[in-house]
Amino acid sequence: MKSVRDIYKIGVGPSSSHTMGPAFAAEEFAKRCGDADLIKVILYGSLAKTGKGHGTDRAVTETLKDFDTEVVFNMEDVELPHPNTVDFISYKDGKEACRMRALSIGGGDIKIVGDEDENAEEGAELYKENSLAEIDAICKSRNIRLSDYVFEHEGEGFKEFLNEVWKTMCSAINAGLTHTGILPGGLSVERKAQKLFSQRHIDESPQTRENRIVCAYAFAVSEQNADCGTIVTAPTCGSCGVVPAVLKYFQEKNGFSDNDIIRALAVAGLIGNLVRTNASISGAECGCQAEIGTACSMAAAALAELYEMGIDQIEYAAEISLEHHLGLTCDPVCGLVQIPCIERNAVAAMRAINSLSLANFLTDSRKISFDLVVKTMYHTGRDISKLYRETSEGGLAKLYKHE
């Protein structure tokens, strides 16, 4: 299993698979192609169908700004190695000079087709274990926490890395709470984070306040992402609001230290890493269950670590969160990471808190393992119609009428 660092990428939204990934691929191709008169970028599958809304064309042309670039949206070819496939072709003196095919596999990660050795090197494995069951057994035999297990494998500088991740998450919340107005893209979606944060409900109970503040934080980060602001993938751009929302709220509520948060982020990253390794975190491959479901699972596990729950309780919190997102489709209106994506971050943040509460009481009676739910999620995602896997061809994207 690869490094947890790959789960948390600091970058600009709105989409890890549709903007970050293609931009990283374009950067790699620019290193390879040398002097070129023209670079043609051909987007396939989900990249073609929702590339305009996600800003894929903008991401690659800005990365290749030193070249004359042509972007082609190929919606006809369907026999693809991955739903997010992109070809780069450079031309010199009217002749093809260099060609590269890349797959944007989710969370900003890319795979270069044909570069097996290089892909293997980039994906050097830090963990021998590839399931939570294996990791649980090791931790219990040595009487260590999941966070200790992660720190042992990630090496020097990892805590500092997570500290920077946490600072960026908090900055995204703060920025989102101070901005108002309409998000770009043409849907006239209004920023709501500040309104949620500042407008106290009449006769507000502590529970109502918790829901309001957690939702405000999730909206704040998600709206920053939709506005091409700087966020952290957790595990993707489209699901970036869930983990920071719950951790920020509970740090403020209970006074957890930044070091406590770093331990929680380590466990959350491990959960996201297991999903990526054994299934997918790509909406184009497995629907929104792969993105928002994984984010909810990460957040619940992080909260359980904050409260120093046992390993079985952490697993149950993560399992509940993912299990009850099974089958969730990805149907972004106009290909934008706005409807229904922003609200889903808030709903998932609240569900993570509920999962924590259930895990606190019911762990001894559970029947389903986290590893089984991850496997189920992947099979479910592959069974979901392509109309509901980030193509904007079904569901809300098809039926919603906007002016």
Helices and strands as residue ranges (DSSP letters): G 4-6, E 10-12, I 16-20, H 21-33, E 38-44, H 45-49, H 51-54, H 56-63, E 69-74, E 85-92, E 95-106, E 109-112, H 116-122, H 132-142, H 146-154, H 158-178, H 193-198, H 206-226, E 230-232, H 242-254, H 258-278, H 283-286, H 288-288, I 289-293, H 294-306, H 311-323, G 333-335, H 341-362, G 363-365, H 370-383, G 386-388, H 396-399
